[in-house]
Amino acid sequence: MLSSDFANLASEAERMVSFGADWLHMDIMIDVNMQDGHFVPNLTIGAPVIESLRKHTKAYLDCHLMVTNPLDYVDQFGKAGASGFTFHVEVSKDNWQELVKKIKSNGMRPGVALKPGTPIEEVFPLLEGENPVEMVLVMTVEPGFGGQKFMPDMMNKVRTLREKYPTLDIEVDGGLGPSTIDTAAAAGANCIVAGSSVFGAPESAQVISLLRTSVNKAQKTC
Ligand SMILES: O=C(CO)[C@@H](O)[C@H](O)COP(=O)(O)O
């Protein structure tokens, strides 16, 4: 939803659901009380906006927390009605087990994300054991802004994940659209985040349908 009209978020959400979106991907960029800056060079929305939006939609709110201390936000987002809570592995190597437990106890689905420069091996521990994350978000752009160019090199990460974890939900995020979806789907991605290619299209519903068809051809959708 980063590409949507934030002044009309509820109606934009309803519009995308009516066009066939399965999930609404919410880019959360809200580091506060940070001495050393922010996890990403941008600010967007926080839990109060999720709480307001939840009053207008039953859609799955797939929250991607691009923040330095995700543990600080779990309770807020759970109470606000978030469906998925995806944190970054770069800032949770020491406390991901606590994070996953807290996310689940708040009724949300835990996911882990990684930036383009982070090796895929860094998420493997979070997929093992009795309390694993349930989705991996492979960033295909540097997080912080929509409308950037898809990074095809990230598909090696998706292929590696798909081979190792055949039933895992693998989400890709950044520069996905009609010209890049087949590459991502063929690599094994089954959850597709698309902002500017959908919101910027004259026929958004057609783009959503094209994305889904490509993934269905390659494998099942998430
Ligand atoms: O998390 C991010 C950006 O930080 C992504 O969700 C982008 O917002 C995707 O936008 P498009 O590349 O699809 O326009």
The ligand as a Gaussian input file, in Angstrom:
#p B3LYP/6-31G(d) Opt

LIG

0 1
 O        9.173000      -2.459000       1.226000
 C        9.154000      -1.865000       0.177000
 C        9.961000      -0.646000       0.020000
 O       10.725000      -0.468000       1.188000
 C        8.332000      -2.404000      -0.930000
 O        7.102000      -2.942000      -0.403000
 C        7.983000      -1.403000      -1.983000
 O        7.015000      -0.551000      -1.478000
 C        7.494000      -2.128000      -3.193000
 O        7.031000      -1.171000      -4.095000
 P        7.106000      -1.416000      -5.658000
 O        8.537000      -1.687000      -5.985000
 O        6.217000      -2.588000      -5.937000
 O        6.596000      -0.117000      -6.215000

